[in-house]
């Protein structure tokens, strides 16, 4: 079978497709987005502007896009995987030459009606092309060195372009999502053990080289590591964000201070309160119970994706669904770890909750692909 061929089996057709949508997943996505609307209303001091109202409009548009993608047969998206990935990579290259600079990073391209962040698009198209690759590849070739090298190159090239912006958070998501998809496709675990060992060795070399003639990082980069390990070393500088975040998280207690009663966000002690650090606003106002409630919604989304993938006998649809679920997991796991001080601050938004257009729209398109795989999966007559 050639790479662009697809064996179409018995799947739902016509208007009846809507009935085969995973409606529980749709409701869970709406529930997660509602947390965001509520928090954006709160951090604006009880106003729908400037954040909550635009976010609601964006989610509405993104929801329509998700339904549109879901109704298109999954074989079409499989055949478009390579083209979609190439477009995303070309846009990443375009950022190098005509990208807009914001907050010290060059990550966006102005397309007129929208301001697109190509690295967000790459997260989804990378999953698409890897799923198509392993659907095309014979199972007995999956762990052979040559056939392992190809997806590694596919992952590393956009990761390198993303790091140049610089955008460490998205680069982590690209590498993590790609590696997990390779593992799920059946690549032998020995490869991951070797790479993991090399990673540990590299980290050890970075710390060992400090203060030597062959120092691997710049002094300011080591200071960032010091601040991550102990934010109190620079509480008013590099450690300010995480220090204020921890104060907000701790002050929420079990039930929180109450809606719109968070002192850290209302008095502007908490930076980026409507984007990367919005989870701390939720934890401060609704406490441990509110934070766990959002986490439960996220985990339920993951579970429904896994169940859909397991029940799907189509290899591409199954791998695509698991890949999107993995990317979504890394999204919120990295953000929550970041604001709790368990990981460096790398600028990853909280999915469907943080204010932003590109991330939400691309993520909802990703879930549209999940729905397409679910709707068009082979079924018994």
Secondary structure, DSSP 8 states (H G I E B T S, - for coil): --TT-----S---GGGGGGGS-HHHHHHHHHHHHHHHHHHHHHTTS-STTTHHHHHHHHHHHHHHHHHHHHS-HHHHHHTHHHHHHHHHHHHHHHHHH-EEETTEEEEEE-SS-EE-HHHHHHHHHHHHHHHHHHHS-GGGTTSHHHHHHHHHHHHHHHHHHHTTT-HHHHHHHHHHHHHHHHHHT--HHHHHHHHHHHHHHHHHHHHTTTSTT-SS-HHHHHHHHHHH-GGGGTTTTTHHHHHHHHHHHHTTTT-S-TT--HHHHTT-STTTTTTTHHHHHHHHHHHHHHHHHHHHHHHHHHHHHHHHHT---HHHHHHHHHHHHHHHHHHHHHHHHHTTSS-------TTTSS-SHHHHHHHHHHHHHHHHHHTS----
